[in-house]
Amino acid sequence: MAEDVQHRRDAAEIIPVSRVARKEWGRLAVAERVAVIGRLRRLIARDARALDDAVGDRPGRAKGETAALEILPLLDACRFLEREAAALLAPRRLGSRGRPAWLFGVKAEVRREPLGVVLVVAPSNYPLFLPGVQIVQALAAGNAVVVKPAPGHRAPIDKLASLLAEAGLPDGLCAVLDETVEAGRDAISAGVDKVVLTGSVVTGRRVLADLAEHLTPSVMELSGNDAVFVLPGADVGMVAKALAYGLRLNGGATCIAPRRVFAARSLALDLERQLTSLVLETPPVAVPERIRLQVAPLVEEAQAAGCRLIGRPFDAREPEMAPLLVADAVPELGLLRQDIFAPVLSLVPVADETDALAAASACDYALGAAIFGPEQEALALAVLVEAGSVVVNDLIVATADPRLPFGGRGSSGFGTTRGAEGLLEMTALKAVSIRGGRFRPHYDPVGPADAALMFDYIEAVHGTGARLPALRRLVKGLMGQGRG
């Protein structure tokens, strides 16, 4: 059964098995593949509590939050595939509209075909939802999947693989590697057809270096340092609650959590005041030592620059960290330029939207952003914001919509997961052209008359002058050469 394959640790054994299995899987009709995803969805719903247990207790999550943050959006992603995958993956036939006239008789279509074997490198912050969506999209597209779980987070992937087997997924199509970095590197060396990684920019660079040797394509869903823009007319009380939510969500370990807040000076003090009480009420959460050690010098830099620190005192030696608000911040600070998975938020007073956009551009990360304010003004600003995802008058939650693609720009990576675009990332493009009839003038040697015909054609079809004489000459020339 599938469990026998998924528990082999050696990528050199797993990937050849996966490659053989995916050939038959890729030949199935999309509806047959999606039927497995539909059965998986019902099994996930049946075993939701067991999946919750597999994810385990996480810093900053209350009881029931895993169901809302990971299980429910994964179910919605499965249902999206059930409804949309067949249409999205169907060949796109091109009609005559837009076809160059000299290619008359040519029919064409664009096909989406499976890539082969997709390696999913899973993150630790959302160890079920993020890789889970990538797994089901890869399978729906006709691929086999090999998953490298984050260290210490194999259990939810094992549970999902088990449910896929119960749903009828054939053997060899979903294999789970060891959690080690070496397991992922071995899989790349053994030969995969695409890598989808969710992780830090440091990890992304290392993986890309390995991929370069094999010219393996990838999707890099990397870190963020997300901006929040607060416009005049915004509901400051709602903004404060939203920012406090973003700070405490998942213990601060969310790639699109708010990190930099650019607020009009007329609102900044009121926002700081309302946010202060919410920050002080939020209990500390466990933060990994490596992240605390990253944050410590950045906080010292902010203090040295004259920023005010609001919240409980921060000590990198303590295993827990309380939310920290940095007031009067400036864009040049490291806190506003590095990817930080900790409950830290910086407030930057700005003169206007132009000032806010200029300040936001000092950071290389462009994953997500949020804008609070009157809808028309917020939408106008959303067009100008550099980010892969923009939410107006909310934070984070709206991005769980399974129809929406998700991906970053700049140091936040490239490529897309989720939504229609995420499904198509799991495919290879193939253009197919079909020529009917026997008209093949290009097979004949080119003579002086052909050159004249070509220039007449260019003048007739693309010229700005009188086209009718050129068209008449073209038709006459074709008929004279017996090519009519």
BELSUL-V702682 format. One record per residue. N is the residue number from 1. RES is the residue in three letters. OMEGA is omega in radians with two decimals (NA if undefined). Layout:
n:N res:RES omega:OMEGA
n:N res:RES omega:OMEGA
This chain:
n:1 res:MET omega:-3.07
n:2 res:ALA omega:3.14
n:3 res:GLU omega:-3.13
n:4 res:ASP omega:-3.14
n:5 res:VAL omega:-3.00
n:6 res:GLN omega:-3.11
n:7 res:HIS omega:2.95
n:8 res:ARG omega:-3.03
n:9 res:ARG omega:-3.01
n:10 res:ASP omega:-3.14
n:11 res:ALA omega:3.14
n:12 res:ALA omega:3.06
n:13 res:GLU omega:-3.03
n:14 res:ILE omega:-2.95
n:15 res:ILE omega:3.06
n:16 res:PRO omega:3.09
n:17 res:VAL omega:3.13
n:18 res:SER omega:-3.10
n:19 res:ARG omega:3.09
n:20 res:VAL omega:-3.09
n:21 res:ALA omega:-3.03
n:22 res:ARG omega:-3.12
n:23 res:LYS omega:3.12
n:24 res:GLU omega:3.12
n:25 res:TRP omega:-3.12
n:26 res:GLY omega:3.13
n:27 res:ARG omega:3.14
n:28 res:LEU omega:3.01
n:29 res:ALA omega:-3.13
n:30 res:VAL omega:-3.12
n:31 res:ALA omega:3.13
n:32 res:GLU omega:3.10
n:33 res:ARG omega:-3.11
n:34 res:VAL omega:3.08
n:35 res:ALA omega:3.06
n:36 res:VAL omega:3.11
n:37 res:ILE omega:3.10
n:38 res:GLY omega:3.09
n:39 res:ARG omega:3.08
n:40 res:LEU omega:-3.13
n:41 res:ARG omega:-3.13
n:42 res:ARG omega:3.10
n:43 res:LEU omega:3.06
n:44 res:ILE omega:3.11
n:45 res:ALA omega:3.13
n:46 res:ARG omega:-3.05
n:47 res:ASP omega:-3.07
n:48 res:ALA omega:-3.12
n:49 res:ARG omega:3.10
n:50 res:ALA omega:3.07
n:51 res:LEU omega:3.06
n:52 res:ASP omega:3.11
n:53 res:ASP omega:-3.14
n:54 res:ALA omega:3.06
n:55 res:VAL omega:3.06
n:56 res:GLY omega:3.10
n:57 res:ASP omega:-3.12
n:58 res:ARG omega:3.12
n:59 res:PRO omega:3.07
n:60 res:GLY omega:3.11
n:61 res:ARG omega:3.02
n:62 res:ALA omega:3.11
n:63 res:LYS omega:3.14
n:64 res:GLY omega:-3.11
n:65 res:GLU omega:3.09
n:66 res:THR omega:3.09
n:67 res:ALA omega:-3.11
n:68 res:ALA omega:-3.02
n:69 res:LEU omega:-3.02
n:70 res:GLU omega:-3.03
n:71 res:ILE omega:-3.11
n:72 res:LEU omega:3.12
n:73 res:PRO omega:3.05
n:74 res:LEU omega:3.07
n:75 res:LEU omega:3.13
n:76 res:ASP omega:3.11
n:77 res:ALA omega:3.08
n:78 res:CYS omega:-3.13
n:79 res:ARG omega:3.09
n:80 res:PHE omega:3.12
n:81 res:LEU omega:3.11
n:82 res:GLU omega:-3.06
n:83 res:ARG omega:-2.90
n:84 res:GLU omega:-2.96
n:85 res:ALA omega:-3.08
n:86 res:ALA omega:-3.13
n:87 res:ALA omega:-3.10
n:88 res:LEU omega:-3.09
n:89 res:LEU omega:-3.13
n:90 res:ALA omega:3.07
n:91 res:PRO omega:3.12
n:92 res:ARG omega:-3.10
n:93 res:ARG omega:-3.10
n:94 res:LEU omega:3.10
n:95 res:GLY omega:-3.11
n:96 res:SER omega:-3.12
n:97 res:ARG omega:3.11
n:98 res:GLY omega:3.13
n:99 res:ARG omega:3.09
n:100 res:PRO omega:-3.06
n:101 res:ALA omega:-3.11
n:102 res:TRP omega:3.05
n:103 res:LEU omega:-3.13
n:104 res:PHE omega:-3.09
n:105 res:GLY omega:-3.13
n:106 res:VAL omega:2.99
n:107 res:LYS omega:-3.09
n:108 res:ALA omega:3.01
n:109 res:GLU omega:3.10
n:110 res:VAL omega:-3.08
n:111 res:ARG omega:3.03
n:112 res:ARG omega:-3.06
n:113 res:GLU omega:3.13
n:114 res:PRO omega:3.09
n:115 res:LEU omega:-3.06
n:116 res:GLY omega:3.13
n:117 res:VAL omega:-3.12
n:118 res:VAL omega:3.06
n:119 res:LEU omega:3.08
n:120 res:VAL omega:3.09
n:121 res:VAL omega:-2.94
n:122 res:ALA omega:3.10
n:123 res:PRO omega:3.14
n:124 res:SER omega:-3.00
n:125 res:ASN omega:3.04
n:126 res:TYR omega:-2.91
n:127 res:PRO omega:3.10
n:128 res:LEU omega:-3.02
n:129 res:PHE omega:-3.03
n:130 res:LEU omega:3.08
n:131 res:PRO omega:-3.12
n:132 res:GLY omega:3.12
n:133 res:VAL omega:-3.13
n:134 res:GLN omega:3.12
n:135 res:ILE omega:-3.07
n:136 res:VAL omega:3.08
n:137 res:GLN omega:3.11
n:138 res:ALA omega:3.14
n:139 res:LEU omega:3.13
n:140 res:ALA omega:3.14
n:141 res:ALA omega:3.07
n:142 res:GLY omega:-3.13
n:143 res:ASN omega:2.82
n:144 res:ALA omega:-3.09
n:145 res:VAL omega:2.98
n:146 res:VAL omega:-3.03
n:147 res:VAL omega:3.02
n:148 res:LYS omega:-3.11
n:149 res:PRO omega:3.01
n:150 res:ALA omega:3.13
n:151 res:PRO omega:3.13
n:152 res:GLY omega:-3.06
n:153 res:HIS omega:3.11
n:154 res:ARG omega:-2.98
n:155 res:ALA omega:-3.13
n:156 res:PRO omega:3.11
n:157 res:ILE omega:3.07
n:158 res:ASP omega:-3.14
n:159 res:LYS omega:3.13
n:160 res:LEU omega:3.11
n:161 res:ALA omega:3.11
n:162 res:SER omega:3.12
n:163 res:LEU omega:3.07
n:164 res:LEU omega:3.10
n:165 res:ALA omega:3.12
n:166 res:GLU omega:3.14
n:167 res:ALA omega:3.09
n:168 res:GLY omega:3.09
n:169 res:LEU omega:-3.13
n:170 res:PRO omega:-3.13
n:171 res:ASP omega:3.02
n:172 res:GLY omega:-3.05
n:173 res:LEU omega:3.07
n:174 res:CYS omega:-3.11
n:175 res:ALA omega:-3.12
n:176 res:VAL omega:3.14
n:177 res:LEU omega:2.95
n:178 res:ASP omega:-3.10
n:179 res:GLU omega:-3.01
n:180 res:THR omega:3.05
n:181 res:VAL omega:-3.11
n:182 res:GLU omega:-3.14
n:183 res:ALA omega:3.10
n:184 res:GLY omega:-3.14
n:185 res:ARG omega:3.10
n:186 res:ASP omega:3.13
n:187 res:ALA omega:3.11
n:188 res:ILE omega:3.13
n:189 res:SER omega:-3.13
n:190 res:ALA omega:3.06
n:191 res:GLY omega:3.00
n:192 res:VAL omega:-3.03
n:193 res:ASP omega:3.02
n:194 res:LYS omega:3.08
n:195 res:VAL omega:3.04
n:196 res:VAL omega:-3.06
n:197 res:LEU omega:2.96
n:198 res:THR omega:-3.07
n:199 res:GLY omega:-3.11
n:200 res:SER omega:3.11
n:201 res:VAL omega:3.10
n:202 res:VAL omega:3.11
n:203 res:THR omega:3.14
n:204 res:GLY omega:3.14
n:205 res:ARG omega:3.14
n:206 res:ARG omega:-3.14
n:207 res:VAL omega:3.12
n:208 res:LEU omega:3.09
n:209 res:ALA omega:3.09
n:210 res:ASP omega:-3.10
n:211 res:LEU omega:-3.08
n:212 res:ALA omega:-3.11
n:213 res:GLU omega:-3.07
n:214 res:HIS omega:-3.06
n:215 res:LEU omega:-3.14
n:216 res:THR omega:3.12
n:217 res:PRO omega:-3.07
n:218 res:SER omega:2.89
n:219 res:VAL omega:-3.14
n:220 res:MET omega:3.05
n:221 res:GLU omega:-2.97
n:222 res:LEU omega:-2.96
n:223 res:SER omega:3.07
n:224 res:GLY omega:2.94
n:225 res:ASN omega:-2.83
n:226 res:ASP omega:3.14
n:227 res:ALA omega:3.02
n:228 res:VAL omega:3.14
n:229 res:PHE omega:-3.13
n:230 res:VAL omega:-3.04
n:231 res:LEU omega:2.99
n:232 res:PRO omega:-3.08
n:233 res:GLY omega:3.11
n:234 res:ALA omega:3.03
n:235 res:ASP omega:-3.02
n:236 res:VAL omega:3.11
n:237 res:GLY omega:3.11
n:238 res:MET omega:3.12
n:239 res:VAL omega:3.14
n:240 res:ALA omega:3.12
n:241 res:LYS omega:3.13
n:242 res:ALA omega:-3.12
n:243 res:LEU omega:3.10
n:244 res:ALA omega:3.07
n:245 res:TYR omega:-3.14
n:246 res:GLY omega:3.12
n:247 res:LEU omega:-3.03
n:248 res:ARG omega:-3.08
n:249 res:LEU omega:3.09
n:250 res:ASN omega:3.11
n:251 res:GLY omega:-3.12
n:252 res:GLY omega:-3.08
n:253 res:ALA omega:3.09
n:254 res:THR omega:-3.01
n:255 res:CYS omega:3.13
n:256 res:ILE omega:3.01
n:257 res:ALA omega:3.11
n:258 res:PRO omega:3.10
n:259 res:ARG omega:-3.07
n:260 res:ARG omega:-3.14
n:261 res:VAL omega:3.12
n:262 res:PHE omega:-3.04
n:263 res:ALA omega:3.05
n:264 res:ALA omega:-3.06
n:265 res:ARG omega:3.13
n:266 res:SER omega:-3.11
n:267 res:LEU omega:-2.94
n:268 res:ALA omega:-3.09
n:269 res:LEU omega:3.11
n:270 res:ASP omega:3.10
n:271 res:LEU omega:3.11
n:272 res:GLU omega:-3.11
n:273 res:ARG omega:-3.10
n:274 res:GLN omega:-3.13
n:275 res:LEU omega:-3.11
n:276 res:THR omega:-3.10
n:277 res:SER omega:3.14
n:278 res:LEU omega:3.12
n:279 res:VAL omega:-3.11
n:280 res:LEU omega:3.13
n:281 res:GLU omega:-3.04
n:282 res:THR omega:-3.10
n:283 res:PRO omega:3.09
n:284 res:PRO omega:3.11
n:285 res:VAL omega:3.08
n:286 res:ALA omega:3.12
n:287 res:VAL omega:-3.13
n:288 res:PRO omega:-3.07
n:289 res:GLU omega:-3.09
n:290 res:ARG omega:3.13
n:291 res:ILE omega:3.08
n:292 res:ARG omega:3.12
n:293 res:LEU omega:3.06
n:294 res:GLN omega:-3.05
n:295 res:VAL omega:-3.01
n:296 res:ALA omega:-3.13
n:297 res:PRO omega:3.12
n:298 res:LEU omega:3.07
n:299 res:VAL omega:3.09
n:300 res:GLU omega:3.10
n:301 res:GLU omega:3.14
n:302 res:ALA omega:3.09
n:303 res:GLN omega:-3.13
n:304 res:ALA omega:3.14
n:305 res:ALA omega:3.10
n:306 res:GLY omega:3.09
n:307 res:CYS omega:3.08
n:308 res:ARG omega:3.13
n:309 res:LEU omega:-3.10
n:310 res:ILE omega:-3.12
n:311 res:GLY omega:3.11
n:312 res:ARG omega:3.14
n:313 res:PRO omega:-3.12
n:314 res:PHE omega:3.10
n:315 res:ASP omega:-3.07
n:316 res:ALA omega:-3.14
n:317 res:ARG omega:-3.14
n:318 res:GLU omega:-3.09
n:319 res:PRO omega:3.14
n:320 res:GLU omega:-3.13
n:321 res:MET omega:3.06
n:322 res:ALA omega:3.10
n:323 res:PRO omega:-3.07
n:324 res:LEU omega:3.11
n:325 res:LEU omega:-3.12
n:326 res:VAL omega:-3.10
n:327 res:ALA omega:-3.13
n:328 res:ASP omega:-3.14
n:329 res:ALA omega:3.08
n:330 res:VAL omega:-3.01
n:331 res:PRO omega:-3.06
n:332 res:GLU omega:-3.09
n:333 res:LEU omega:3.11
n:334 res:GLY omega:3.12
n:335 res:LEU omega:-3.10
n:336 res:LEU omega:-3.07
n:337 res:ARG omega:-3.13
n:338 res:GLN omega:3.05
n:339 res:ASP omega:-3.03
n:340 res:ILE omega:3.09
n:341 res:PHE omega:-3.12
n:342 res:ALA omega:-3.10
n:343 res:PRO omega:3.13
n:344 res:VAL omega:-3.12
n:345 res:LEU omega:-3.12
n:346 res:SER omega:3.13
n:347 res:LEU omega:-3.12
n:348 res:VAL omega:3.06
n:349 res:PRO omega:-3.14
n:350 res:VAL omega:-3.10
n:351 res:ALA omega:-3.07
n:352 res:ASP omega:-3.10
n:353 res:GLU omega:3.13
n:354 res:THR omega:3.10
n:355 res:ASP omega:-3.13
n:356 res:ALA omega:3.13
n:357 res:LEU omega:3.11
n:358 res:ALA omega:3.13
n:359 res:ALA omega:-3.13
n:360 res:ALA omega:-3.09
n:361 res:SER omega:3.11
n:362 res:ALA omega:-3.13
n:363 res:CYS omega:-3.11
n:364 res:ASP omega:-3.11
n:365 res:TYR omega:-3.12
n:366 res:ALA omega:-3.12
n:367 res:LEU omega:3.13
n:368 res:GLY omega:3.07
n:369 res:ALA omega:3.08
n:370 res:ALA omega:3.13
n:371 res:ILE omega:3.08
n:372 res:PHE omega:3.13
n:373 res:GLY omega:3.09
n:374 res:PRO omega:-2.95
n:375 res:GLU omega:-3.08
n:376 res:GLN omega:3.12
n:377 res:GLU omega:3.14
n:378 res:ALA omega:3.13
n:379 res:LEU omega:3.10
n:380 res:ALA omega:3.11
n:381 res:LEU omega:-3.12
n:382 res:ALA omega:3.12
n:383 res:VAL omega:-3.04
n:384 res:LEU omega:-3.06
n:385 res:VAL omega:3.09
n:386 res:GLU omega:-3.14
n:387 res:ALA omega:3.10
n:388 res:GLY omega:-3.11
n:389 res:SER omega:3.12
n:390 res:VAL omega:3.11
n:391 res:VAL omega:3.14
n:392 res:VAL omega:3.08
n:393 res:ASN omega:3.00
n:394 res:ASP omega:3.09
n:395 res:LEU omega:2.83
n:396 res:ILE omega:-2.93
n:397 res:VAL omega:-3.08
n:398 res:ALA omega:-3.12
n:399 res:THR omega:3.07
n:400 res:ALA omega:3.08
n:401 res:ASP omega:-3.05
n:402 res:PRO omega:3.13
n:403 res:ARG omega:-3.01
n:404 res:LEU omega:2.99
n:405 res:PRO omega:3.13
n:406 res:PHE omega:3.12
n:407 res:GLY omega:-3.06
n:408 res:GLY omega:3.07
n:409 res:ARG omega:3.11
n:410 res:GLY omega:-3.14
n:411 res:SER omega:3.10
n:412 res:SER omega:2.99
n:413 res:GLY omega:-3.09
n:414 res:PHE omega:-3.07
n:415 res:GLY omega:-2.99
n:416 res:THR omega:2.93
n:417 res:THR omega:3.10
n:418 res:ARG omega:-3.13
n:419 res:GLY omega:3.12
n:420 res:ALA omega:-3.11
n:421 res:GLU omega:3.08
n:422 res:GLY omega:3.07
n:423 res:LEU omega:-3.12
n:424 res:LEU omega:3.04
n:425 res:GLU omega:-3.11
n:426 res:MET omega:-3.10
n:427 res:THR omega:3.01
n:428 res:ALA omega:3.13
n:429 res:LEU omega:2.99
n:430 res:LYS omega:3.07
n:431 res:ALA omega:-3.14
n:432 res:VAL omega:3.10
n:433 res:SER omega:-3.11
n:434 res:ILE omega:3.14
n:435 res:ARG omega:3.12
n:436 res:GLY omega:3.10
n:437 res:GLY omega:-3.10
n:438 res:ARG omega:-3.10
n:439 res:PHE omega:-3.13
n:440 res:ARG omega:-3.08
n:441 res:PRO omega:-3.09
n:442 res:HIS omega:3.09
n:443 res:TYR omega:-3.06
n:444 res:ASP omega:3.06
n:445 res:PRO omega:-3.12
n:446 res:VAL omega:3.10
n:447 res:GLY omega:-3.12
n:448 res:PRO omega:-3.13
n:449 res:ALA omega:3.14
n:450 res:ASP omega:3.11
n:451 res:ALA omega:3.11
n:452 res:ALA omega:3.10
n:453 res:LEU omega:-3.12
n:454 res:MET omega:3.14
n:455 res:PHE omega:3.05
n:456 res:ASP omega:3.13
n:457 res:TYR omega:-3.14
n:458 res:ILE omega:-3.13
n:459 res:GLU omega:-3.08
n:460 res:ALA omega:-3.00
n:461 res:VAL omega:-3.02
n:462 res:HIS omega:-3.09
n:463 res:GLY omega:-3.13
n:464 res:THR omega:-3.12
n:465 res:GLY omega:-3.14
n:466 res:ALA omega:-3.04
n:467 res:ARG omega:-3.01
n:468 res:LEU omega:3.11
n:469 res:PRO omega:3.13
n:470 res:ALA omega:3.14
n:471 res:LEU omega:3.11
n:472 res:ARG omega:3.12
n:473 res:ARG omega:-3.14
n:474 res:LEU omega:-3.13
n:475 res:VAL omega:3.12
n:476 res:LYS omega:3.14
n:477 res:GLY omega:3.12
n:478 res:LEU omega:-3.14
n:479 res:MET omega:3.12
n:480 res:GLY omega:-3.14
n:481 res:GLN omega:3.10
n:482 res:GLY omega:-3.09
n:483 res:ARG omega:-3.05
n:484 res:GLY omega:NA
